[in-house]
Amino acid sequence: MIDVSRSKPLSLKLDSAPDEDLKEKLIAIFMKLTELDKEKSEKCLELRDWDLKAALEYFVKLLKLNSLSSLETEV
């Protein structure tokens, strides 16, 4: 049996910068989970240093504040 009282919280933070292949995989996962397009998904991940958990938390925060438009890419 697993002792959950002593287990550490799940960490999805990377030890180093992800390569392009991993970035594409993270973007694809993020797109599936959030239904955002590729550009917004990538920006959200970039803003949170490619930490999937932090990016998802940020997405939920923006969603609650009705501020997803802040992820629009600047021209």
C-alpha positions in Angstrom: 0.0 0.0 0.0 1.2 3.5 -0.8 1.6 5.9 2.1 0.1 9.1 0.7 0.6 11.0 3.9 4.3 11.3 3.1 4.2 11.5 -0.7 5.5 14.6 -2.4 3.2 16.7 -4.5 3.4 16.0 -8.2 6.0 18.0 -10.0 6.0 18.4 -13.7 8.8 21.0 -13.8 11.7 20.2 -16.1 15.3 20.2 -14.9 16.5 21.8 -18.1 15.0 23.6 -21.1 13.0 21.2 -23.3 14.2 20.3 -26.8 11.9 21.1 -29.7 10.4 17.5 -29.8 9.4 17.7 -26.1 8.0 21.2 -26.6 5.8 19.9 -29.4 4.6 17.1 -27.2 3.9 19.4 -24.3 2.0 21.7 -26.6 -0.1 18.8 -28.0 -0.9 17.7 -24.4 -1.8 21.2 -23.4 -4.0 21.7 -26.5 -5.9 18.4 -25.7 -6.5 19.4 -22.0 -7.5 23.0 -22.6 -8.9 23.0 -26.2 -6.7 26.1 -26.9 -5.0 26.5 -30.3 -1.3 25.9 -30.7 -0.2 29.5 -30.4 -2.1 30.1 -27.1 -1.0 26.8 -25.7 2.7 27.5 -26.5 2.5 30.9 -25.0 0.9 29.7 -21.8 3.7 27.0 -21.5 6.4 29.5 -22.3 5.1 32.0 -19.7 5.4 29.2 -17.1 8.8 27.9 -18.2 7.4 24.8 -19.8 6.1 23.5 -16.4 2.9 21.8 -17.5 1.2 21.9 -14.0 2.0 25.6 -13.6 0.8 26.4 -17.1 -2.5 24.5 -16.5 -3.0 26.4 -13.2 -2.3 29.7 -15.1 -4.8 28.7 -17.8 -7.5 28.0 -15.1 -6.7 31.4 -13.5 -7.1 33.2 -16.8 -10.3 31.2 -17.5 -11.8 32.2 -14.2 -10.9 35.9 -14.8 -12.3 35.7 -18.4 -8.8 36.8 -19.6 -7.8 34.2 -22.1 -7.5 37.0 -24.6 -4.2 38.0 -22.8 -2.7 34.9 -24.5 -3.2 36.5 -28.0 0.2 36.8 -29.7 1.5 40.3 -30.2 1.9 41.5 -33.7 
